[in-house]
């Protein structure tokens, strides 16, 4: 399924709604994590619509590994992720984790590898934003609803794999 297909457009409409933002964080990530684990890392449900990955960060406060499924935009040899948090007014925990511990691990397309996260500057983000919204137009609605500057990270291969 593609985001510009009839079903993709319906999914975008739903994904950009306030009710979805209230329910989705409690349902979508746990379900994606479960399916990813049960399939041995072969499947992330949301990949039916967008390129997806599983990101493992180190918790800023806990120091424990934290896994989160995310949509990603492949860009050359790197992956780009948006800390949209479904348009909620606060940044997602994983983005704060990356600010404090930029070394992380990514499971993407049946490969697991270490990455180092770089928060994009405003100029880099402005250059990347049209590509991100071409992939997932709902990001613009998330900005409007959240009333915050969404963090955008570039994940570059390197570093060491987390547990």
C-alpha positions in Angstrom: 0.0 0.0 0.0 1.3 3.5 -0.8 0.4 6.8 1.0 -0.9 8.1 -2.3 -3.3 5.2 -2.8 -7.0 5.5 -1.8 -6.4 3.5 1.3 -3.2 5.4 2.1 -5.1 8.7 1.9 -7.8 7.4 4.3 -5.0 6.2 6.7 -3.5 9.7 6.5 -6.8 11.4 7.3 -7.3 9.1 10.3 -3.6 9.4 11.4 -3.8 13.2 11.4 -6.9 13.2 13.7 -6.9 14.1 17.4 -8.7 10.8 18.4 -6.0 8.8 16.7 -3.3 10.8 18.5 -4.9 10.0 21.8 -5.2 6.2 21.1 -2.4 5.4 18.7 0.6 5.8 21.1 -0.9 3.2 23.4 -1.7 0.7 20.6 0.6 1.1 17.6 4.1 0.9 19.1 3.3 -2.0 21.5 1.7 -3.9 18.6 4.6 -3.2 16.3 7.1 -4.3 18.9 5.2 -7.5 19.5 4.9 -8.4 15.8 8.6 -7.5 15.3 9.6 -9.8 18.1 7.3 -12.6 17.1 8.5 -12.5 13.5 12.2 -12.5 14.5 12.6 -8.9 13.3 11.1 -9.5 9.8 7.9 -7.5 10.1 6.8 -4.1 11.4 3.1 -3.6 10.7 3.4 0.0 9.9 5.8 -0.8 7.0 2.7 -1.6 5.0 2.4 2.2 4.5 5.8 3.7 5.3 9.4 2.5 5.5 9.8 1.4 9.1 12.5 0.5 11.6 12.9 -0.5 15.2 15.1 2.0 17.1 16.8 1.0 20.4 18.0 3.9 22.5 19.4 4.1 26.0 16.9 5.7 28.4 18.1 9.1 29.5 16.9 8.6 33.1 16.8 4.8 33.4 19.9 3.9 31.5 17.9 0.9 30.2 17.5 0.0 26.5 14.2 1.4 25.0 12.8 0.0 21.7 10.4 2.0 19.6 9.1 1.4 16.1 9.4 4.5 13.8 8.7 5.5 10.3 12.0 6.4 8.5 13.1 8.1 5.3 16.1 6.4 3.8 18.5 9.1 2.5 21.6 7.7 0.9 23.4 5.7 3.5 21.5 7.2 6.4 18.0 7.0 7.9 16.0 10.1 8.8 13.4 10.1 11.6 10.9 12.7 12.8 10.0 13.0 16.5 6.4 13.7 15.8 4.9 11.8 18.7 1.6 11.6 16.7 1.3 15.4 17.0 1.2 15.5 20.8 2.5 18.7 22.4 5.6 17.1 23.9 8.6 15.5 22.3 8.8 11.7 22.4 11.1 10.1 25.0 13.2 8.4 22.3 14.2 11.8 20.9 15.3 13.0 24.4 17.2 9.8 24.8 19.1 10.4 21.5 20.0 14.0 22.6 21.7 12.6 25.7 22.9 9.3 24.2 23.3 9.6 20.4 24.5 6.0 20.0 21.7 3.7 19.2 20.8 0.5 17.3 18.5 0.2 14.3 16.7 -2.9 13.0 15.9 -2.1 9.4 15.1 -4.3 6.4 16.1 -7.4 8.3 19.5 -6.0 9.3 20.5 -4.7 12.7 23.3 -2.2 13.0 24.7 0.5 15.3 24.0 4.2 14.5 24.9 7.6 15.7 22.1 10.2 15.8 22.6 13.8 14.7 19.9 16.3 15.4 19.4 18.3 12.2 20.0 22.0 12.2 17.2 24.3 11.1 18.8 24.7 7.7 19.3 20.9 7.3 15.7 20.3 8.5 14.3 22.9 6.0 16.1 21.1 3.2 14.9 17.6 4.3 11.3 18.6 5.2 9.9 18.5 1.7 11.2 14.9 1.3 9.7 14.0 4.7 6.3 15.4 3.9 6.3 13.8 0.4 6.7 10.5 2.3 4.2 11.3 5.0 2.1 14.5 4.5 0.6 14.2 8.0 3.9 15.6 9.5 2.6 19.1 8.6 -0.6 18.5 10.6 1.5 17.2 13.5 3.4 20.5 13.5 0.2 22.5 13.5 -1.5 20.5 16.2 1.6 20.1 18.5 2.6 23.7 18.2 6.2 22.7 18.5 9.3 22.4 16.4 9.5 18.7 15.6 13.0 17.2 16.1 14.5 15.5 13.0 17.4 13.2 13.3 19.8 11.7 10.8 21.0 8.2 11.8 24.4 7.3 10.5 25.9 3.9 10.7 28.7 3.7 13.3 29.3 3.2 17.0 28.5 0.0 18.8 25.3 -2.1 18.9 23.1 -1.7 22.0 21.5 -4.7 23.7 
